[in-house]
Amino acid sequence: MATSDTPAGGATSGPKGTTLPDKKLDSWGEIASYLGREVRTVQRWERTEGLPVRRHEHKKKSTVYAFAGELD
């Protein structure tokens, strides 16, 4: 059985041994699709369960993103 060089959480090694997060999900739709749920369910999980979703703050609204490895 072969072992993988990928650390736990699906991250890969970057320059000088730093850990880079894996796939970036750039919208509620991508996050929901990745988890196999509806957008409103994922939004509720962010509020009530602490789902690790990040935000880019803008003047009027914010855009969301998440890393697949953190959602796993």
C-alpha positions in Angstrom: 0.0 0.0 0.0 1.5 3.4 -1.0 1.3 6.3 1.3 0.5 9.8 0.1 2.7 12.8 0.6 -0.4 15.0 1.2 -0.8 16.0 4.9 -4.0 15.5 6.7 -6.7 18.0 5.6 -5.8 17.7 2.0 -3.2 20.5 2.0 -0.1 20.4 -0.1 3.4 21.6 0.6 4.5 24.9 -0.7 7.8 26.6 -0.9 10.1 26.0 2.1 7.8 23.5 3.6 4.8 25.9 4.1 1.4 24.3 3.9 -0.9 25.6 1.1 -4.7 25.1 1.4 -6.3 23.1 -1.3 -9.2 24.0 -3.6 -10.7 27.4 -3.0 -14.5 27.6 -3.2 -15.6 31.1 -4.3 -19.3 31.3 -3.7 -22.2 30.0 -1.6 -23.2 27.9 -4.6 -19.7 26.2 -4.9 -19.5 25.6 -1.1 -23.0 24.1 -1.1 -22.3 21.9 -4.1 -19.1 20.7 -2.5 -21.0 19.7 0.6 -23.9 18.3 -1.3 -26.4 20.6 0.3 -28.6 23.6 -0.5 -27.2 27.1 -0.2 -29.6 28.1 2.6 -28.5 25.0 4.6 -24.8 25.9 4.3 -25.6 29.6 5.3 -27.4 28.3 8.3 -24.5 26.0 9.2 -22.2 29.1 9.0 -24.4 30.9 11.5 -25.2 28.1 13.9 -22.4 25.5 13.6 -19.4 27.7 12.9 -18.8 26.4 9.3 -15.4 27.9 8.4 -16.5 30.3 5.7 -14.4 33.5 5.1 -15.4 36.8 3.8 -13.9 39.6 1.8 -15.6 42.8 3.1 -16.6 45.4 0.6 -18.5 48.7 1.0 -22.0 47.3 0.6 -21.7 43.5 0.7 -19.1 40.8 1.3 -18.1 37.9 -0.8 -17.6 34.5 0.7 -15.1 31.8 0.1 -13.9 28.6 1.8 -11.2 26.1 1.4 -12.3 22.5 0.8 -9.7 21.1 3.2 -11.2 23.2 6.1 -14.7 22.1 5.3 -13.7 18.4 5.4 
